[in-house]
Amino acid sequence: HTQFSWMRCYTCLDPDCAFIAYWTIMYVTLVMYICTVGIAVSTFDLDAPDERCLWSAFNWFDFAVDIFFVIDVVCRCFFFGVSVDSSIVGGEQRIILEPDLVMSHYMRQGITVDVVTSFPVQCITMAIYKPCESSGNIGVLRLLRITRVSRIFKLFHQPQVRKWMKMLRRSVGNHNLIEIWSHVTSVLLFNHV
């Protein structure tokens, strides 16, 4: 019993359900988009407004991506159940589906990183600047958009991603996994530069 027991009017989604698996695939795909296409678009100014001073399709897509990450924080706080390692030596998993316990677990574990990395840069940019003004402040906007790469840190807080990493580690081995990770990191770093 917690002080939030009044929240138990519904049950959160099971962390192993198909919806959360598809949500995580979308999440990983959007992080890869930010770390590759998103950086290339910002670097080469492909999202500049046209002669009619309208936001480009890239800007609207980035707006939708930012909204997705904000919704992800809300869903993890209130609607997605969590799987917690039990303190028993057997290492059994305990699934929490009560909304108040999910929220308190999320507040203790990963909300700080998630809130900082999910800051809706594109939403703020499109709210503050008009399309024609954005071309004059392109240096500031590039720096703001590059901060979205920090969402890669949030990637490893995803329970489903951690589970997939364990499965990959078992099938590939630690040495090969470190080698793959170093290659991916070097490609992202080269792209960033």
Secondary structure in CASP SS format (residue, H / E / C, confidence):
PFRMAT SS
TARGET T0000
AUTHOR 0000-0000-0000
METHOD secondary structure of the structure
MODEL  1
H C 1.00
T C 1.00
Q C 1.00
F C 1.00
S H 1.00
W H 1.00
M H 1.00
R C 1.00
C C 1.00
Y C 1.00
T C 1.00
C C 1.00
L E 1.00
D C 1.00
P C 1.00
D C 1.00
C C 1.00
A H 1.00
F H 1.00
I H 1.00
A H 1.00
Y H 1.00
W H 1.00
T H 1.00
I H 1.00
M H 1.00
Y H 1.00
V H 1.00
T H 1.00
L H 1.00
V H 1.00
M H 1.00
Y H 1.00
I H 1.00
C H 1.00
T H 1.00
V H 1.00
G H 1.00
I H 1.00
A H 1.00
V H 1.00
S H 1.00
T H 1.00
F C 1.00
D C 1.00
L C 1.00
D C 1.00
A C 1.00
P C 1.00
D C 1.00
E C 1.00
R C 1.00
C C 1.00
L C 1.00
W C 1.00
S C 1.00
A H 1.00
F H 1.00
N H 1.00
W H 1.00
F H 1.00
D H 1.00
F H 1.00
A H 1.00
V H 1.00
D H 1.00
I H 1.00
F H 1.00
F H 1.00
V H 1.00
I H 1.00
D H 1.00
V H 1.00
V H 1.00
C H 1.00
R H 1.00
C H 1.00
F H 1.00
F C 1.00
F E 1.00
G C 1.00
V E 1.00
S E 1.00
V E 1.00
D E 1.00
S C 1.00
S C 1.00
I C 1.00
V C 1.00
G C 1.00
G C 1.00
E C 1.00
Q E 1.00
R E 1.00
I E 1.00
I E 1.00
L C 1.00
E C 1.00
P H 1.00
D H 1.00
L H 1.00
V H 1.00
M H 1.00
S H 1.00
H H 1.00
Y H 1.00
M H 1.00
R H 1.00
Q H 1.00
G C 1.00
I H 1.00
T H 1.00
V H 1.00
D H 1.00
V H 1.00
V H 1.00
T H 1.00
S C 1.00
F C 1.00
P C 1.00
V H 1.00
Q H 1.00
C H 1.00
I H 1.00
T H 1.00
M H 1.00
A H 1.00
I H 1.00
Y C 1.00
K C 1.00
P H 1.00
C H 1.00
E H 1.00
S H 1.00
S H 1.00
G H 1.00
N C 1.00
I H 1.00
G H 1.00
V H 1.00
L H 1.00
R H 1.00
L H 1.00
L H 1.00
R H 1.00
I H 1.00
T H 1.00
R H 1.00
V H 1.00
S H 1.00
R H 1.00
I H 1.00
F H 1.00
K H 1.00
L H 1.00
F C 1.00
H C 1.00
Q C 1.00
P H 1.00
Q H 1.00
V H 1.00
R H 1.00
K H 1.00
W H 1.00
M H 1.00
K H 1.00
M H 1.00
L H 1.00
R H 1.00
R H 1.00
S H 1.00
V H 1.00
G C 1.00
N H 1.00
H H 1.00
N H 1.00
L H 1.00
I H 1.00
E H 1.00
I H 1.00
W H 1.00
S H 1.00
H H 1.00
V H 1.00
T H 1.00
S H 1.00
V H 1.00
L H 1.00
L H 1.00
F H 1.00
N H 1.00
H H 1.00
V C 1.00
END
